[in-house]
Amino acid sequence: MSSPTAMTLWRTVDLPGRGSTFACDLPGPSPDSPTVVMLHGLSATGALNWGPSLQVLNEHFRVVALDHRGHGRGMGTDVSFTLEDCADDAVALIEVLGVRKAIFVGYSMGGPIAQLVWRRHPDRVLGLVLCATSADFRPGADRWAIVRALEEMHRSTRLIPRSLRVQGARALLAGFVVDRSLEQELLDALDRHDPAAVQQAARAVLRFSSTEWIGDVSVPTAVVVTERDGLVPASRQLDLAARIPAAEVVRVDGNHMVFLSRPDVLAAAVGEACRLVSPDLPAESPVPTPRWWRRSRTPRATRSGGARGWRRRRRARA
């Protein structure tokens, strides 16, 4: 089949009573294949964030992805952006597609959205895969400075001609080996994002904390840890894993932008994580060489203690 990132595989889907969203629905290898729902991060889109992951996952799963409100071609919003609305949008989408239960896979901002799907609609969740994300994004003053800088950037970009925005984006991508389809998706997203919604989304993420209830998660869960992440530190990601009973950990030797710099590595790690939380599929898969990811099981941590009992482990380098 052609690459699932091709925009011809994406379409507008009406969600009764909510509006229209932009989604991709790839049938699984069999009618009984479990469904994974892919939830992207802040300022990304479904195709940009997940890229090759969609094709890798489609070997075993039915794969559904969407653009969140205010992002890319996603639903417009006439009210303030909330993570709860995004969680409800994802569940409304699988209802329209005739899916009863799914594994919800969230990257960065998509992590809180996936957690909220479980909290608000637990009967629709088969499992969770939480990538480059946290149970607690509440920041110190340094993080609010990042939000203010992001807001100023979005105010400024509305005044910059598109040609200059494209040049700036291409300069940003110069440090990455980026598939041309992903590059074009990023450039398109610059034109399609709702700046106000993206600002509100950043603030919503930085207010998010699930620490009071994430320990009650009762479905199989895997946490994909980006070990060199400067935006969501690995310590916060491991704390999330330690708070969830029997969570599996899949470690990736990459930073927060691994979906751009090494999308193949992210795809392999997410594919393994999805198999770990799907009881009807084998947990092991062919491993790319060199092995840029590995997995382990977390000990259970107390809600108050978080992951402070973690032993420091040397990170394997390729």
C-alpha positions as semicolon CSV with decimal commas, in nm:
position;residue;x (nm);y (nm);z (nm)
1;M;0,000;0,000;0,000
2;S;0,110;0,361;-0,038
3;S;0,255;0,546;0,256
4;P;-0,011;0,618;0,521
5;T;0,129;0,970;0,558
6;A;-0,001;1,052;0,210
7;M;-0,273;1,311;0,255
8;T;-0,499;1,125;0,009
9;L;-0,558;0,876;0,291
10;W;-0,687;1,150;0,520
11;R;-1,040;1,289;0,506
12;T;-1,282;1,515;0,684
13;V;-1,504;1,328;0,930
14;D;-1,817;1,477;1,085
15;L;-1,857;1,420;1,460
16;P;-2,226;1,467;1,545
17;G;-2,282;1,759;1,778
18;R;-1,912;1,850;1,782
19;G;-1,802;1,957;1,434
20;S;-1,571;1,816;1,170
21;T;-1,224;1,675;1,222
22;F;-0,951;1,555;0,988
23;A;-0,861;1,189;1,026
24;C;-0,693;0,885;0,877
25;D;-0,842;0,536;0,914
26;L;-0,627;0,246;0,795
27;P;-0,799;-0,096;0,805
28;G;-0,608;-0,363;0,991
29;P;-0,478;-0,689;0,842
30;S;-0,799;-0,862;0,956
31;P;-1,148;-0,754;1,066
32;D;-1,057;-0,856;1,423
33;S;-0,738;-0,647;1,441
34;P;-0,733;-0,419;1,748
35;T;-0,747;-0,044;1,683
36;V;-0,486;0,211;1,786
37;V;-0,574;0,581;1,799
38;M;-0,280;0,816;1,750
39;L;-0,284;1,149;1,938
40;H;-0,021;1,403;1,834
41;G;0,174;1,667;2,024
42;L;0,157;2,044;2,052
43;S;0,206;2,236;1,725
44;A;0,224;1,910;1,526
45;T;-0,035;1,723;1,320
46;G;-0,124;1,357;1,302
47;A;0,076;1,296;0,984
48;L;0,375;1,503;1,098
49;N;0,402;1,350;1,446
50;W;0,344;0,987;1,352
51;G;0,481;0,959;0,997
52;P;0,622;0,605;0,946
53;S;0,464;0,486;1,273
54;L;0,129;0,463;1,095
55;Q;0,261;0,213;0,841
56;V;0,454;0,010;1,102
57;L;0,149;-0,016;1,327
58;N;-0,078;-0,100;1,036
59;E;0,101;-0,434;0,999
60;H;-0,083;-0,553;1,312
61;F;-0,350;-0,293;1,393
62;R;-0,627;-0,086;1,248
63;V;-0,478;0,264;1,275
64;V;-0,677;0,582;1,337
65;A;-0,514;0,925;1,361
66;L;-0,649;1,278;1,369
67;D;-0,549;1,643;1,387
68;H;-0,648;1,797;1,719
69;R;-0,852;2,114;1,752
70;G;-0,676;2,421;1,617
71;H;-0,395;2,211;1,471
72;G;-0,342;2,151;1,100
73;R;-0,671;2,064;0,935
74;G;-0,836;1,973;1,265
75;M;-1,159;2,100;1,408
76;G;-1,197;2,474;1,449
77;T;-1,276;2,601;1,794
78;D;-1,506;2,889;1,884
79;V;-1,433;2,846;2,253
80;S;-1,119;2,799;2,459
81;F;-0,906;2,497;2,377
82;T;-0,923;2,220;2,639
83;L;-0,752;1,884;2,660
84;E;-1,083;1,737;2,774
85;D;-1,249;1,840;2,447
86;C;-0,967;1,672;2,255
87;A;-1,018;1,351;2,454
88;D;-1,392;1,359;2,382
89;D;-1,321;1,428;2,012
90;A;-1,106;1,114;1,991
91;V;-1,380;0,900;2,145
92;A;-1,645;1,059;1,922
93;L;-1,427;0,972;1,622
94;I;-1,404;0,602;1,704
95;E;-1,779;0,596;1,765
96;V;-1,837;0,731;1,414
97;L;-1,592;0,472;1,276
98;G;-1,771;0,188;1,455
99;V;-1,488;0,107;1,696
100;R;-1,595;0,000;2,046
101;K;-1,256;-0,003;2,220
102;A;-0,906;0,105;2,123
103;I;-0,549;0,150;2,239
104;F;-0,485;0,524;2,270
105;V;-0,132;0,638;2,185
106;G;-0,033;0,990;2,289
107;Y;0,286;1,184;2,219
108;S;0,379;1,482;2,440
109;M;0,049;1,682;2,456
110;G;-0,120;1,368;2,326
111;G;-0,016;1,196;2,651
112;P;-0,247;1,405;2,871
113;I;-0,520;1,363;2,610
114;A;-0,480;0,984;2,621
115;Q;-0,482;0,988;3,002
116;L;-0,803;1,192;2,997
117;V;-0,961;0,949;2,750
118;W;-0,908;0,675;3,009
119;R;-1,042;0,890;3,294
120;R;-1,351;1,015;3,107
121;H;-1,427;0,707;2,894
122;P;-1,264;0,404;3,061
123;D;-1,501;0,162;2,887
124;R;-1,356;0,266;2,549
125;V;-0,990;0,198;2,636
126;L;-0,808;-0,131;2,572
127;G;-0,468;0,007;2,665
128;L;-0,249;0,317;2,677
129;V;0,084;0,401;2,515
130;L;0,226;0,727;2,650
131;C;0,523;0,874;2,464
132;A;0,759;1,159;2,560
133;T;0,505;1,277;2,815
134;S;0,432;1,316;3,186
135;A;0,174;1,290;3,462
136;D;0,258;1,643;3,574
137;F;0,340;1,930;3,340
138;R;0,289;2,203;3,600
139;P;0,592;2,424;3,559
140;G;0,820;2,652;3,745
141;A;0,876;3,006;3,628
142;D;1,116;2,886;3,357
143;R;0,842;2,688;3,183
144;W;0,597;2,979;3,186
145;A;0,872;3,180;3,017
146;I;0,863;2,922;2,738
147;V;0,486;2,969;2,702
148;R;0,521;3,346;2,686
149;A;0,790;3,307;2,419
150;L;0,562;3,070;2,225
151;E;0,276;3,319;2,243
152;E;0,498;3,600;2,118
153;M;0,623;3,378;1,836
154;H;0,268;3,305;1,720
155;R;0,175;3,674;1,736
156;S;0,478;3,754;1,523
157;T;0,431;3,477;1,267
158;R;0,089;3,612;1,172
159;L;0,266;3,929;1,050
160;I;0,541;3,748;0,855
161;P;0,485;3,671;0,485
162;R;0,443;3,301;0,411
163;S;0,759;3,288;0,198
164;L;0,969;3,400;0,494
165;R;0,795;3,155;0,729
166;V;0,874;2,873;0,488
167;Q;1,239;2,976;0,469
168;G;1,260;2,984;0,848
169;A;1,100;2,640;0,879
170;R;1,339;2,494;0,623
171;A;1,632;2,642;0,815
172;L;1,497;2,476;1,132
173;L;1,476;2,141;0,952
174;A;1,832;2,168;0,822
175;G;1,960;1,989;1,132
176;F;1,731;1,690;1,076
177;V;1,720;1,416;0,817
178;V;1,354;1,467;0,733
179;D;1,144;1,276;0,483
180;R;1,019;1,518;0,217
181;S;0,656;1,431;0,287
182;L;0,706;1,519;0,655
183;E;0,879;1,843;0,558
184;Q;0,586;1,942;0,341
185;E;0,342;1,851;0,618
186;L;0,530;2,078;0,859
187;L;0,524;2,365;0,611
188;D;0,153;2,313;0,550
189;A;0,088;2,309;0,925
190;L;0,240;2,657;0,955
191;D;-0,042;2,789;0,739
192;R;-0,320;2,582;0,893
193;H;-0,262;2,608;1,269
194;D;-0,492;2,842;1,463
195;P;-0,237;3,054;1,656
196;A;-0,479;3,135;1,937
197;A;-0,570;2,767;1,982
198;V;-0,204;2,664;1,988
199;Q;-0,133;2,924;2,259
200;Q;-0,428;2,798;2,462
201;A;-0,314;2,440;2,409
202;A;0,032;2,524;2,548
203;R;-0,126;2,675;2,858
204;A;-0,361;2,378;2,897
205;V;-0,067;2,136;2,888
206;L;0,124;2,336;3,149
207;R;-0,176;2,324;3,383
208;F;-0,216;1,948;3,346
209;S;-0,157;1,704;3,629
210;S;-0,294;1,352;3,665
211;T;-0,094;1,267;3,976
212;E;-0,407;1,233;4,193
213;W;-0,566;0,966;3,974
214;I;-0,319;0,816;3,725
215;G;-0,237;0,538;3,971
216;D;-0,591;0,406;3,924
217;V;-0,530;0,315;3,559
218;S;-0,650;-0,041;3,518
219;V;-0,559;-0,116;3,156
220;P;-0,226;-0,238;3,016
221;T;0,005;0,061;2,974
222;A;0,345;0,123;2,817
223;V;0,551;0,441;2,848
224;V;0,791;0,528;2,564
225;V;1,073;0,730;2,720
226;T;1,280;0,965;2,505
227;E;1,598;0,949;2,710
228;R;1,767;1,267;2,587
229;D;1,455;1,482;2,605
230;G;1,521;1,843;2,705
231;L;1,155;1,947;2,692
232;V;0,993;1,666;2,893
233;P;1,283;1,531;3,102
234;A;1,323;1,154;3,115
235;S;1,284;1,173;3,494
236;R;0,927;1,300;3,450
237;Q;0,852;1,030;3,197
238;L;0,983;0,761;3,429
239;D;0,781;0,909;3,715
240;L;0,470;0,867;3,499
241;A;0,558;0,502;3,437
242;A;0,624;0,438;3,806
243;R;0,281;0,573;3,902
244;I;0,093;0,327;3,677
245;P;0,061;-0,034;3,800
246;A;0,285;-0,276;3,605
247;A;0,358;-0,025;3,330
248;E;0,610;-0,133;3,070
249;V;0,888;0,105;2,967
250;V;1,029;0,127;2,616
251;R;1,338;0,350;2,606
252;V;1,440;0,548;2,298
253;D;1,785;0,700;2,252
254;G;1,651;1,030;2,124
255;N;1,523;1,375;2,214
256;H;1,176;1,530;2,201
257;M;1,206;1,579;1,825
258;V;1,283;1,214;1,753
259;F;0,967;1,199;1,540
260;L;1,152;1,428;1,296
261;S;1,515;1,325;1,346
262;R;1,464;0,945;1,355
263;P;1,099;0,865;1,276
264;D;1,191;0,504;1,199
265;V;1,325;0,457;1,552
266;L;1,011;0,607;1,706
267;A;0,796;0,385;1,482
268;A;0,976;0,070;1,601
269;A;0,946;0,170;1,968
270;V;0,578;0,262;1,943
271;G;0,507;-0,058;1,753
272;E;0,669;-0,262;2,031
273;A;0,481;-0,066;2,299
274;C;0,146;-0,126;2,127
275;R;0,214;-0,500;2,106
276;L;0,304;-0,505;2,476
277;V;-0,037;-0,367;2,574
278;S;-0,232;-0,582;2,327
279;P;-0,280;-0,929;2,480
280;D;-0,373;-1,092;2,148
281;L;-0,050;-0,998;1,972
282;P;0,309;-1,117;2,025
283;A;0,519;-0,877;2,232
284;E;0,837;-0,920;2,035
285;S;0,909;-0,795;1,684
286;P;1,206;-0,777;1,450
287;V;1,446;-0,521;1,597
288;P;1,620;-0,266;1,373
289;T;1,998;-0,260;1,376
290;P;2,145;-0,079;1,561
291;R;1,898;-0,116;1,846
292;W;1,801;0,235;1,947
293;W;1,533;0,132;2,193
294;R;1,482;-0,124;2,467
295;R;1,212;-0,211;2,716
296;S;1,174;-0,289;3,087
297;R;0,903;-0,315;3,348
298;T;0,859;-0,046;3,612
299;P;0,824;-0,111;3,983
300;R;0,507;0,019;4,141
301;A;0,563;0,354;4,313
302;T;0,352;0,525;4,572
303;R;0,161;0,832;4,461
304;S;0,360;1,048;4,697
305;G;0,693;0,888;4,620
306;G;0,663;0,886;4,242
307;A;0,973;0,745;4,082
308;R;1,224;0,846;4,347
309;G;1,311;0,482;4,404
310;W;1,438;0,437;4,049
311;R;1,786;0,297;4,012
312;R;2,005;0,489;3,773
313;R;2,080;0,273;3,469
314;R;2,346;0,333;3,208
315;R;2,193;0,421;2,874
316;A;2,300;0,190;2,596
317;R;2,442;0,377;2,301
318;A;2,423;0,266;1,942
